[in-house]
Amino acid sequence: MYRYSYFFLSGIAVLAMLLLASFYFYKDAAATETRSAAQGYQFFKMPCWFDADWTAEIVCGELHAPVVAGFFRLPVVILKEESAERRADPVVYLQGGPGASARLHTEGVKSWLSWQRYADIKRDIILIDTRGTGHSKPALVCAEYNRTNQSLLTKHTSLTEELALGQQLAYECFDDAVKANPALDYRHFSSIESARDVRTLINLLGYEKWNILGVSYGTRLALEIARQEALEPQQAKLQSMVLDSVYPAGFGGVQTWPQVLDDALQKFFTGCAVTPECSAVLGSAESQVQQAFMQTLNSLRAAPIAITIKHWDGEAPINFLLNDHRFLSAAFASTYTPQDWLKIAEAITGVAKRNREAIKPLVEPFVNQSMSADFNSLTFTAVDCADNPVMSEQDFLASVNQYPLLQEYTRDQWRYQLCHRLSAASPLQLSEPLVPSLLLAGSLDPITPVDWARRVHAQWPASQLHISENVAHSVLGSEACLLQSLINFYDHPTEIFQGCQN
């Protein structure tokens, strides 16, 4: 399975981990088939491929796309709602990324079952590995890309060198993939294609109505699904959407990276200074925190620190050389959750004292999550390039100049982005959904800033916006009571959402 890239540009896309595992085999051992003559799609019901809770009712299968759409085979898991209060309209969960899997393996499904019981939405939960993620086939893999990433771990290469190498290798990987299988053309991974897959799946499963819960990139996919439904009202079945950490078409990507990185670090500088535990380490003035952070980057650029990292899956330990831009990547990943700000602060003091044990709590999760089989950075690139046009270099450099603090780490991003070659033939369109939509945003979110949700809500007055204070990315992952309140929205999507019902 492809493992996540260490190249810095890919590092901006690590999204909130899902929740999920178990032992179960679908009782009908003989695979059953449903056909869609109009589109050539097929859904095959089959035994589950993971261990699961035998007391739970789980349906497993594969959605097969037609040859003209790449002949992808997409794993599907349906966690059936077994209570007497079961509603007929399921919820399709669309995960982040692009490139993140639905974690349809033993550990993942176990957590999904716990999530389903806790959320108590009273509906079937439908999970799917979209194109290029998880167990979907054909798989977008590249052994040389992986080997190069591994070798870079112990080398003190500059960010520019890594970006240039990553660009060249990725181009070669995409070229080789298409030669091996034309279905692996990056345009087959677009959100437009994935939206068509999900809509067809619902039709094949026979549900009369359905709902969406999308998180981060999943919100972009959800909005494309809603756009397609609006174009075919006679076939529309979608009745409501919850969009957590809104990431719509036209937002994000390389063009907003200077602002996103700057805003994320500024939130850390400000937040750490007013948080007792964090300020006790770096000081109670924002300027002190910022100065300490920048000094850490300078120190690591001059003298990187070699660290041995524990491998979470039990494999041999990882030898890792921490330099300035890798520290910046790890710190940025930790700004997703304010609870991790203290790890950044303690790692800063750890670098000053060359104390490896103080650095590990920040770096170990970053390295292990970067190597996770649950994320495919080539798929991330393929989808993002298929969805979005490339902005002009002049506009990008204007953004770099507007946010100069970390310009040394942002100015080359435009030059080495893969979308120069993998450009969008038909960029994704953003249009107002015609179904009730609840937008959720965290005031401290560094990667899908709350301003994005506000701007979308201003364009779509029929939508509802709920902002959670002192929460960062993935609101529902931080506010349990809000998650348990979603049933109220799904039951009455046209009514005003009241939030937590404590």
N, C-alpha and C positions, 0 to 999 in steps of 0.2 A: 504494500500500500504506500502511496506517495506520502512523504513527510514534509512538513511545513518548512519553508525556506527561511534561512537566516538573513537573506538580503533585506536591507533596511526598509525599502519601499513596501515589501510584503508585510513587514512587521506592523504597519499601521492598521492592518485589517483584522487582528486577533479580536474576536468578539466574545461576548460573555458566554461562558460555558453553560451548557444546558443542564438538565437534571435527568438522571436515568437509571435496568437489568432483570434476570429470572430463569425458570425452567418450564417450558410448555411446548407441546406439539399440537398443531391444529388437528382436530379429531378426524377430519376427512382426509385420509392418507392419499387418496387419488386426487391429483391436481385437477381442478375444474377450470373451465375457460369461458370467458365472456368476450363477445366480439363487438366492435364498433365498425360496421361496414362503411359508414360514411367517411371516417377518418383513418381506418386501417389500424387503429390501436387495439390491443388485446390486454385483458387482465387475467392473470392466472393465479388461482388460489393454490397454496402449497404448504407443506409442513414448515413450521418456523425453524430457522437456522440457528437459534440461540437457546440457551437455558433460560427458563422463565418460571414464574410462580404458577404451578399447576392448578391453583384454585381460581386464577384469573381467566377470563374468556378473551382470547387473543386470536385475531385473524391475520394471517401472513400471506403475502403474495408478491407478484411482480407485475408492473405495468410495462408492456412492450410497445415502444413507439414504432411506427411503420418505417420502412427502409428510407423513404424520402425525407423523414425527419431524423435520420441517423440511426435507426434501429437500436435505440437505447433500451436497456432493461433496468427498471428502477424499482428497488425494493420498497414495499409498502407494509406497514404494520398498523393494525386497527385495534386499539384498546377499547373493548366494548364496555359500555356503562351497564352495570348489572342491577342497579337499584330499581325499585318500583316507580321512582319518580323520573325515570329516563325520558329525556326529550328526544324527538325524532331527528332533529337537525344536529349533525355532528360539528365538531370544531377541528379544522385542519390547522396544525401547527407548522408555521414556516420559520425555519431557523435562520440564524445570522450568517454572515460571510461577506460576499458570496464565497463558497468553497467549504463551508462547514457542513458536516454530515448531520443527520438526525440521530446519530449514535444508536443505530439499530443492532446492537450487540448485547451480550449478557449484562454487562455492567450498566449499559445505557438504558435498556428496557426496564431493569430493576428500578432505576431512578425515575423513569417515566411513570411507572405504576404508582410509586410513592407520590409523585407530583399530581397525578390524576386524582388520587384519593384525597390529597390535601386540598387541591383547588376545588374539588367537589362541584364541577360545572354541570353535572348530571347529563353529560353527553358523551357519545363515542369520541375518542381522540384519534385522529388520523395523522400518521407520520409517514414521510416519504424522503428517501435519499434522492435529491434532485440530481440532474446530470453532472457528472464529474465529482460527486461526493460519495463518501461512505463505500457501500458495496455495489454502487451502480456500475454498469458496464455498457460500452467499453470504458476502460479506466484510462485517465489521462496521467500517465506516469513517465518518468524519465530518470533512469538510473544514474546517468552522468551528472545530472543536476543535483541529485541527492549526495553523490560521492563528493562533489565539489563543495557543497554546503558543509559536509562533515569535515573536510580538510581545512576549511576556513576557520573553524572553531579555535584552532591552536595558532593561527597566524595573525600578526599585527598588520592588517591591511587597512588602508584608508577607506572611508565611505565611498569616495569616487571610484576607487579601484574595484570595490565590491559591486557597485551599481553597474559599472561597465562590464564586468565579467558576468554578472547575473543577466544583463540584457542579451549579451551574445549567446550564452548558454540556453536561455529561454527560447530565443529565436530558433536555435538548432533543434531544441526539443519539440517545438510546435511543428517544424518542418518534417522531422522524422516521424512524429505521430501521424501526420496526415498521409505520409507515404505508406505507413503500416496499415492505416484504417482511415478512409476519407471521412468517416463519421466524426473523427476527432478534430475537424476543422473548428476553429474557435467560435465561428458564428452559430454552430449548433448548440452552444452553451449559453446563449443569451437568455435574459429574463423573459423575452417574448416567447421563446420555445418552452421554457419551464412553466410559464403561466398556462400555455396550451396543454401541457402534460397534466397539470393539476386539475384543470377544468374537465378534461376528458376522463380522468380517474373518477371524479365525482359522478359523472354521468354513467360510467360503467358500473359503479358500485350501487347505483339505483336509489340514492338519497334524493328526496324531493327538494329539500332546502339544506343549506349548509352555511357555516360561518368560518371566519379566519381569525387566528391569533398569530400575528407576525411580529418578530423581534428584529430590530436593526435592519440588515439587508432584507429580512423576511417582509418588512413593511414595503420595500420597493417592489418586491415580487407580488405582494398582495394588491398593490395599487395597479399593477399591470393586469392582474387577473380581473380586477373591477373594471378597468378600461375595456378589456375584451368583452366582458359580460354586457357592458352598455352598448356595444356595437351589435350584439346579437340578443336583443331583449326577449325574443321568443324562446331562447334556450337558457336564459339567465336563471340561476338557482341561488346565487349568493344573496344572503339577506342581511349580514352585518359583519363588521371588521373591528378588531382591536389592534391598534398599531402602536407598539411599544418601542420607543427610541427611534423616531421617524427618520428614515434615510431614503428620501424619494429620488427619482430620476432628476439629474441636473445638479445634485448636491454631492459633496464629498469628492473623493478621488484626488489626483495630484493637484488639481487646480485650487483646492481649498486647504492643502496640506500645510502651507506656511501659517495660515491663520489657526487651523485646528491644533497644530503642535504648540504654537505660542499660547493660545488660550488655555490648553490643558496644563502647561507648566505654570502659567500665571495663577490658575486656580490652586495649584499645589503650593506655590509660594505664599499666597494669601491665606489659604486654609491651614497650612502648617503653622504659620505664625500665630494663629488664634486658637489652635488646638493645644491644650496643656501638654499632652504627652509628646507631641511633635516639637513644639516650641522649646520644651525643656532640652531637646537635643541640639536644635539649630538656632534658637533665639526667637524672640517674640516680635521682631520687626521683619516685614516682608523683604526688605533690602538685604537683611542678614541671610535669610533662606536662599534668596536668589544668588547672592555672592558665593555662598558655600556650594551651591549646585554648579555654578560655572567654574569654580576652582576645581571641583571634582573632575569635570570634563577635561580641563587643562592638564591636570595631574595624570589622568589615564591616557591622554594622548602622548604625553612624554614618557610615561612608564606604566604600561599595562600590567595587570595582575593575573597570574595564572591560578586558576581555581579548579579543583576536582569536584564535579557535581554528581550527586546521587541520581541514578537513572530510576525513574519511578516504576518502570515495568520490569525491574529486576535484572536488566542487562548490565553489562560492565559499566562502571562509572564513566562519566564524560569529562574529558579534559577540555577546559574552556579558558580562552584568554580574553579577559575583560578589558576592552579599551573604551575610548570615549563614546563612540557612536553606539556601541553595544550597551553601554550603561544608559545612554539616552533612550534607547529602545525599551529596555527593561523598566526604566522609570516611567516612560509614557504608558506602558501596559498597566502599570500599577496605579496610574491616575484614574483608571476606570472605576476604582472603588476607593472612596475616601478612607476606609478602614486600613488600606495599604499604604497610606501616606507615611506612617511611622517607619515602614520598611525602607522607604526611600531615604528618610532622614538618617536612620541607623546605618544604611549602606554608605551614605556620604561620609559619616565619621569613620566607618570601617575602611574606606579607601584612604582617608587621611592617615590612619594608623597602620595601614597595610594589614588589617585584621580580616582575614578571609571568612571567618565564622560569622562576623557581623554583616558581611556582604551576601552570604548565601541565601537568607530568607527572601531577598529581592530577586536574585539571579536564578535560583533553582527552579521556581515555578515558570519563569520566563523561558528558560532553556527547554524544560520538559514539555511545556505546552507548545513551544515552537516545533518540537519533533513529533507532535501527536499525529497519529494516523487519522484523526477525526477532522483534520483540516488539510485542504489541498490548495496550495498557493498558485499553481498553474491554472486551476479552475477559477480562482479569484480573478486572476489576470484576464482570462478568456471572457468571463462574464462582464467585468468592468469595461473592457475595451469594446465588446459588442454592444454594450448599453449606452456608452457615453462618447460624445465627440471630444477631440483633443483641442484644448484652448490654445491660443497663440502664445508664443514664448514671451512676447512683450507684455501681455496681460499677467502671465505667471510671474515674471520678474518684478512687475509693479507690486504684486502681492508680497513677494519676498522683501522688497524694500519697505513695505508698510509694516512688516513684522521682522525687524532686523536682528533680534536677540539671538536667534539660532539660525541665521541665514547661512552659516557655514555648512549646516546639515540639510538645508532645503534647496539651495540654489541649483544643484545639479539634478534634482528630481525630474524636472521637465525633460531635460536632455536625454535621460536614460529610461524614460518610461516606455514600456513595450507597445503602448497603443499607437506609436508612430507607424508601426507596421500592421498591427492588429486593430485597425481603425473601424469605427462603427459605420456600417453602410446605411443603416436606418436607426439613428439614435432613439432610445426609449423616450416615449412621450409621457408627459405628466398631465393628467386631466382629473377633474373633480369626480370622486366616486359618487354613484347614484344610490348607494346603500348607506344606512347609518354607520358612522365611523367614529370611534373613540380614539383620540390621540393621547398617548402617555409620554411624558418627558420628565427627565431628572434635571434639576437646576444646575447640577455640577457635572453633567455629562460632557466628557472631553471629545468624544469621537462623533456623536450625532448631537451637536449642541442644541440646547433648548430653543435657541433662536430659529432653528430650522422648523421645529414644530409650530412655533408662533407664526412664522411666515406662511406655512401651509394652511394653518387654521384661519388666518386672515383672508386667504384666497377662497377658502371653502367655509363660509359661515354656517353651513348646515352641519359641519362636524362639531364634535365636542372635544375640548382640550382639558386634560388634567395634568398639572405640573406638581411634581413632588419635590419639596424643598430638601436640601442636604442629601440628595440621592444623585448618583451618577448614571452610568449606562445600565440598561435593562432594569426598568423600574419594578417590574413584577418579580425580579429576582431579589429585590431588596425589601419590598413591602408586601409581607405575607397577607396582611388583611386586605390589601387591594386585590391581590390574586383571588382571595376567597369571595370578593364582592363582584367578580366578573359575571357570575351567574345572573345577577340582577340586570346587567346590561344585555346579555344574550337573551334573557327572557323578555325584556322590554326595551329593545334597542332605540325606539323613538322617544323614550322618556329621558329626562335629565338624569345623568349618572351622578349618584350621590357619593361615590368613593367608598372608603372604608365604613363598614356598618358595625361599629363597636358599641 
